[in-house]
Amino acid sequence: MYGNEIRQLLTDLAWVDDISYYHSLRVGYLMSRFAETDMGKQFVKQAWVTRNEFVAAGLLHDIAKLRWPIEILLSDERLKDLEREELLRVWGYMIEHPLGSEEIVMDYYKRTGNRFWERIAKGVVSHHENYSGDGYPYRLKGTEIPLLARGVRVFDHYVRDVEVRRHKNKSQDPGAVIKEMHSILGVHFDPYWGEKILDYLEATPAFPANLDQWLDEELKKNF
């Protein structure tokens, strides 16, 4: 029912930035696998979303990067290497992108009235909020943050650290990433669900060799 819209959004993202596209697919893939576990099913139930809404939030959490200027989106400079004026400009886009992703998703809700999109938007807009209250864009704290967003937060952070990106040409060891993430449970991540998701990530197999094929199968089967 929603596969064509999700595919079009992700295809548009792939055209402008393949790294952000594959990042989104990795997050969505891990969330789809987690949703198949008993713990994942419990999470989805407590978040008051469907399994498909859970996965779609992972796939679309960074969709606002469609709107970023190409020179920022494709830059391989690290933040610490930027001049002050450019750093402020880049940070502006970074802090704004959850709001932009929410706006794109909510456009579908406004057009269709289908609450599938509205529930996804609530997870997307808050996926950079920290459990301690010092995240963005609204500085929500603890259970003020929708549970869906607290889940996306963990998967997004993990994938970001284990994948190769433009400003870092080496991935980090997954075990080291998980250990570091455990140290900030209750600070960046929900202390209970963060730990459960990290336990899952520690035991989960590698990403599939062909993420595009996985996406095709996921959308045809479930959406």
N, C-alpha and C positions, 0 to 999 in steps of 0.2 A: 504493500500500500504506500509505503514511503520510500521505497528503494530508489526510484528514479530521481527524486529530489535530492536524496543524500548523495547518490552517485554524481549528479550534476555539480553539486557544491564541491565535492572532493576532486572532480575532474578539473574544475576551474582553479582550484588550489594547486593541483599538480602542474598546470600550465604555467603558473607564475613562480612556483617554488616547490621543486620535487622533494626537498629535505623536509619541509613542513608537512607535505603530503604523506610521506612515509612515516614521519613521526606520528601523525594522527592515526595511521593504520596500525602502527605498533601498539599504541595505547588502546585502540578499539579491539585489537586481537586479544591482548592480555585480559581486558575486561570481559570479552566474550567467553574466554576459557574459565575465568573466575566465576562467572555466572552459572557455569555448569556444575560447580562444586556445591556441596551442602552448605558450606559457609557463605558462598556467593549467593545462593538462593535466599538464605536468611537475610543477607545484606539488602538485596533487592526488595524483599518484602518489607523490611523496616524503613527503607527509603521511600516507600509508597510510589514506586515506579514499576513498570514492566521490565522484563529482561531486555527487550528491544530498545526501550528508552534509555536504559543503563548503557548499553553498547553505543547507541547513537550519540550520547553525551560525550563519550570518549572520542568518537570519530570527528565530532564537530567542535570540540572545545577551542581550537585555534583557528576556526574558519575566518575570523576577522582579518587574518594576515593577507587575505585576498585584497584588502584595501590599503595595505602598507605601500609606501613608495618603494620602487624597485631597488633604489640605491641603499635603502635601509634593510629591506628584506634579504637581499643577496650579499650584504656586507660580511666579510670574514674577519673584521676587526673586533678585538675584544673590548669590552666596555672600558677597561682601565687604560686603554691606549687612545681613547677619544679625547678631543679637546672639549672644554666645558660646554660650549654652545651646542655642539653636535651630541654630546652625551645627554644633555637635557632634552633634546629633540627625540633621541632614540628612546629614552626613558618614558617620554610622553606616550609614544606608540605602545610600548610594552605595558604600561599601566592601564592604558585604554582598551587593550585588545579583548579582555573578557566582556566589557560592555559592548564592543563592536560585534563580538560573536553572539551575544544575547540578542542584539538588534536584528542580525541576519536571521537567526532562528525564529524570533518573534514575528518577523515579516510573514513567515509561513502560517503562524497561528492567526494573524490578523486576516489573512486571505481565506483560510479554511475553517477557522473556528475550532480546529481539532486540538484538544489539550495534549496530545502527544508532543507537539512542538513547545507548548508552554512549560511542560514538565522538564523537557530537555533544557530549556533556557535557564531554569533555576539552577541546574547543575553547572551549566557552562559559565554563567556570569560570576560564580563564586569559586572557581577552581584555583585561584591564587590567594584565597583567604587563608591565613594561618590560624591554627587552633588557639594560639596565644593572643590573637587579636591585632597583630601588626602586619597583616597581609594587605591585599588590595583587591578591588577598588573601594570597598565600603568599611574595611577594618572590622569585619564581623569577628566574633569570638566564640569559641567552643561550639555549643549546640545551636547558636544563632546561625551557623553555617549549615545549609541544607546537607543532609547526609550524602546525597548523590554527589555533591561537590566535594565533600571530604574524601570520597572514594576516588574521584577523578584526580584530586590533588596528589594522592600517593602514586597512582599509576603514571601520571604525567611526569612527576619528578624522577621516578625510577628510569623511565624510558629516556628522558633527556640526558641522564648521566651515563647510561650504558651505550648510547649510540654515538656515532661519529657525527660532528656538526661542523659548520664552516669555520668557526673560530677555534675548534679543537680537532686535530686530525687523528686522535687516538681515543678509543672508547675506554671507559673505566671498567675494572673488574666487577662483575655483578655482585660477588660476595662482599667486596669492599663497600660498594654502594649501599647494599642492604644494611651492613653494619653501621655505616654513617647515619642512615635513615632511622635506625633503631634509637640512636642517641638523641634524636630530636622529636621523638614521640611526645605528644603533649605540648610541643612548642609549634612545630609546623603542621603536625599531623594528629588526627584523632588518636588518642592513646590506645583505645580498645580496637577499633576497626583498622587503624594503621598497623598495629601488630599482626592482626589476622591476615591482612593483605600481604604484608612482608613475609609472613610464614608461607603463604601461597607462592609468592614470587621466588622464594628461595628454592622451592621444590619444582617450579614449573619448567618445562622444556624450553629449548631455544625457539626463536621466532621461525615461522615457516620460511622456506627458501623463496617462495613466490607470494608476496603479500598481495599483489594484484589479484591473483587467482583466489586467495582466501577471501578478499573483499567481494569478488563476483559471487562466490558460493554463499557467503554470509547474506548478501542482499537478496539473492534469489530465494534462499531457503527461509529466511526469517522476516524479510521486509516486503 
